[in-house]
Protein backbone atom coordinates (compact mmCIF):
# COMPACT_ATOMS: atom_id res chain seq x y z
CA UNK A 1 0.00 0.00 0.00
CA UNK A 2 1.13 3.54 -0.74
CA UNK A 3 2.87 5.05 2.33
CA UNK A 4 1.13 8.37 1.70
CA UNK A 5 -2.28 6.64 1.89
CA UNK A 6 -1.35 5.14 5.23
CA UNK A 7 0.02 8.39 6.64
CA UNK A 8 -3.00 10.46 5.66
CA UNK A 9 -5.47 7.82 6.84
CA UNK A 10 -3.66 7.55 10.16
CA UNK A 11 -3.73 11.31 10.65
CA UNK A 12 -7.43 11.50 9.85
CA UNK A 13 -8.30 8.54 12.07
CA UNK A 14 -6.36 10.11 14.92
CA UNK A 15 -8.46 13.26 14.67
CA UNK A 16 -5.65 15.51 13.50
CA UNK A 17 -8.08 17.37 11.25
CA UNK A 18 -9.60 19.03 14.29
CA UNK A 19 -7.67 20.78 16.98
CA UNK A 20 -4.12 19.54 16.50
CA UNK A 21 -4.38 19.76 12.72
CA UNK A 22 -5.09 23.46 12.92
CA UNK A 23 -1.70 24.03 14.53
CA UNK A 24 -0.03 22.62 11.44
CA UNK A 25 -0.76 25.71 9.39
CA UNK A 26 -2.94 25.62 6.30
CA UNK A 27 -1.56 22.44 4.72
CA UNK A 28 -3.19 19.73 6.82
CA UNK A 29 -6.70 21.19 7.06
CA UNK A 30 -6.57 21.92 3.30
CA UNK A 31 -5.54 18.32 2.62
CA UNK A 32 -8.34 16.92 4.75
CA UNK A 33 -10.91 19.23 3.11
CA UNK A 34 -9.70 18.09 -0.32
CA UNK A 35 -10.02 14.43 0.62
CA UNK A 36 -13.48 14.94 2.09
CA UNK A 37 -14.54 16.72 -1.11
CA UNK A 38 -13.16 13.89 -3.22
CA UNK A 39 -15.04 11.21 -1.30
CA UNK A 40 -18.22 13.20 -0.60
CA UNK A 41 -21.30 11.08 -1.08
CA UNK A 42 -19.43 7.79 -1.10
CA UNK A 43 -20.94 5.56 1.56
CA UNK A 44 -18.17 2.96 1.21
CA UNK A 45 -15.58 5.35 2.66
CA UNK A 46 -15.64 6.46 6.27
CA UNK A 47 -12.90 7.81 8.49
CA UNK A 48 -11.77 4.44 9.79
CA UNK A 49 -8.07 4.19 9.09
CA UNK A 50 -8.14 0.93 7.14
CA UNK A 51 -11.05 1.85 4.87
CA UNK A 52 -9.71 5.31 4.19
CA UNK A 53 -6.19 4.05 3.46
CA UNK A 54 -7.59 1.51 1.00
CA UNK A 55 -9.84 4.09 -0.68
CA UNK A 56 -6.96 6.58 -0.95
CA UNK A 57 -4.65 3.93 -2.34
CA UNK A 58 -7.20 3.03 -5.02
CA UNK A 59 -7.85 6.68 -5.83
CA UNK A 60 -4.12 7.46 -6.05
CA UNK A 61 -3.68 4.57 -8.50
CA UNK A 62 -6.67 5.71 -10.57
CA UNK A 63 -5.72 9.40 -10.56
CA UNK A 64 -1.98 10.12 -10.14
CA UNK A 65 -2.60 13.89 -10.26
CA UNK A 66 -4.78 13.59 -7.13
CA UNK A 67 -1.94 11.73 -5.41
CA UNK A 68 0.47 14.47 -6.44
CA UNK A 69 -1.90 17.13 -5.08
CA UNK A 70 -2.24 15.26 -1.77
CA UNK A 71 1.53 14.75 -1.56
CA UNK A 72 2.07 18.46 -2.05
CA UNK A 73 -0.43 19.36 0.69
CA UNK A 74 1.08 16.71 3.00
CA UNK A 75 4.56 18.16 2.45
CA UNK A 76 3.24 21.68 3.09
CA UNK A 77 1.69 20.50 6.35
CA UNK A 78 4.97 18.89 7.40
CA UNK A 79 6.79 22.15 6.72
CA UNK A 80 4.15 24.24 8.53
CA UNK A 81 4.11 22.54 11.89
CA UNK A 82 3.73 19.36 13.84
CA UNK A 83 1.36 16.55 12.93
CA UNK A 84 1.67 13.32 14.86
CA UNK A 85 -0.12 10.05 14.42
CA UNK A 86 0.42 7.23 16.90
CA UNK A 87 -0.40 3.61 16.17
CA UNK A 88 -0.02 0.77 18.61
CA UNK A 89 -0.10 0.33 22.35
CA UNK A 90 1.63 2.44 24.93
CA UNK A 91 1.16 3.43 28.52
CA UNK A 92 1.79 7.11 27.73
CA UNK A 93 2.19 9.12 24.55
CA UNK A 94 3.38 12.73 24.64
CA UNK A 95 3.74 15.16 21.77
CA UNK A 96 5.24 18.60 22.12
CA UNK A 97 6.52 21.19 19.75
CA UNK A 98 7.88 24.33 21.35
CA UNK A 99 8.70 24.35 25.02
CA UNK A 100 9.77 27.62 26.57
CA UNK A 101 10.91 26.93 30.09
CA UNK A 102 11.18 23.73 32.04
CA UNK A 103 9.51 20.40 31.49
CA UNK A 104 9.32 17.66 34.09
CA UNK A 105 7.81 14.25 33.41
CA UNK A 106 7.56 11.51 36.00
C-alpha positions as CSV (number, residue, x, y, z in Angstrom):
1,X,0.0,0.0,0.0
2,X,1.1,3.5,-0.7
3,X,2.9,5.0,2.3
4,X,1.1,8.4,1.7
5,X,-2.3,6.6,1.9
6,X,-1.4,5.1,5.2
7,X,0.0,8.4,6.6
8,X,-3.0,10.5,5.7
9,X,-5.5,7.8,6.8
10,X,-3.7,7.6,10.2
11,X,-3.7,11.3,10.6
12,X,-7.4,11.5,9.9
13,X,-8.3,8.5,12.1
14,X,-6.4,10.1,14.9
15,X,-8.5,13.3,14.7
16,X,-5.6,15.5,13.5
17,X,-8.1,17.4,11.3
18,X,-9.6,19.0,14.3
19,X,-7.7,20.8,17.0
20,X,-4.1,19.5,16.5
21,X,-4.4,19.8,12.7
22,X,-5.1,23.5,12.9
23,X,-1.7,24.0,14.5
24,X,0.0,22.6,11.4
25,X,-0.8,25.7,9.4
26,X,-2.9,25.6,6.3
27,X,-1.6,22.4,4.7
28,X,-3.2,19.7,6.8
29,X,-6.7,21.2,7.1
30,X,-6.6,21.9,3.3
31,X,-5.5,18.3,2.6
32,X,-8.3,16.9,4.8
33,X,-10.9,19.2,3.1
34,X,-9.7,18.1,-0.3
35,X,-10.0,14.4,0.6
36,X,-13.5,14.9,2.1
37,X,-14.5,16.7,-1.1
38,X,-13.2,13.9,-3.2
39,X,-15.0,11.2,-1.3
40,X,-18.2,13.2,-0.6
41,X,-21.3,11.1,-1.1
42,X,-19.4,7.8,-1.1
43,X,-20.9,5.6,1.6
44,X,-18.2,3.0,1.2
45,X,-15.6,5.3,2.7
46,X,-15.6,6.5,6.3
47,X,-12.9,7.8,8.5
48,X,-11.8,4.4,9.8
49,X,-8.1,4.2,9.1
50,X,-8.1,0.9,7.1
51,X,-11.0,1.8,4.9
52,X,-9.7,5.3,4.2
53,X,-6.2,4.1,3.5
54,X,-7.6,1.5,1.0
55,X,-9.8,4.1,-0.7
56,X,-7.0,6.6,-0.9
57,X,-4.6,3.9,-2.3
58,X,-7.2,3.0,-5.0
59,X,-7.8,6.7,-5.8
60,X,-4.1,7.5,-6.1
61,X,-3.7,4.6,-8.5
62,X,-6.7,5.7,-10.6
63,X,-5.7,9.4,-10.6
64,X,-2.0,10.1,-10.1
65,X,-2.6,13.9,-10.3
66,X,-4.8,13.6,-7.1
67,X,-1.9,11.7,-5.4
68,X,0.5,14.5,-6.4
69,X,-1.9,17.1,-5.1
70,X,-2.2,15.3,-1.8
71,X,1.5,14.7,-1.6
72,X,2.1,18.5,-2.1
73,X,-0.4,19.4,0.7
74,X,1.1,16.7,3.0
75,X,4.6,18.2,2.5
76,X,3.2,21.7,3.1
77,X,1.7,20.5,6.4
78,X,5.0,18.9,7.4
79,X,6.8,22.1,6.7
80,X,4.1,24.2,8.5
81,X,4.1,22.5,11.9
82,X,3.7,19.4,13.8
83,X,1.4,16.5,12.9
84,X,1.7,13.3,14.9
85,X,-0.1,10.0,14.4
86,X,0.4,7.2,16.9
87,X,-0.4,3.6,16.2
88,X,0.0,0.8,18.6
89,X,-0.1,0.3,22.3
90,X,1.6,2.4,24.9
91,X,1.2,3.4,28.5
92,X,1.8,7.1,27.7
93,X,2.2,9.1,24.5
94,X,3.4,12.7,24.6
95,X,3.7,15.2,21.8
96,X,5.2,18.6,22.1
97,X,6.5,21.2,19.7
98,X,7.9,24.3,21.3
99,X,8.7,24.4,25.0
100,X,9.8,27.6,26.6
101,X,10.9,26.9,30.1
102,X,11.2,23.7,32.0
103,X,9.5,20.4,31.5
104,X,9.3,17.7,34.1
105,X,7.8,14.3,33.4
106,X,7.6,11.5,36.0
